[in-house]
């Protein structure tokens, strides 16, 4: 797995953990992720809001994936972005079953 995938896997873990706990990050994009020299991520500008229902949950999750997709526009090829979205959805569905 390359460095980009390692980074994206971390973002996918972070995002799905937020949603699995019933929260929505209202401004989720790569510009709000700081990375230190050891590769540790820190999210800034955390606009977390509690999700009220299942329909809202799905809607907000897809909005978040759209925001992330737009923030990756120049950095990643379309195929990699699609794979990232698929991995996020898969991770969230696994967490919601746990």
Secondary structure, DSSP 8 states (H G I E B T S, - for coil): --HHHHHHHHHHHHHHHHHHTTEEETT-SGGGEEE-TT--EEE-S--EEE--SHHHHHHHHHHHHHHHHHHTTTTS-HHHHHHHHHHHHHHHHHHHH-
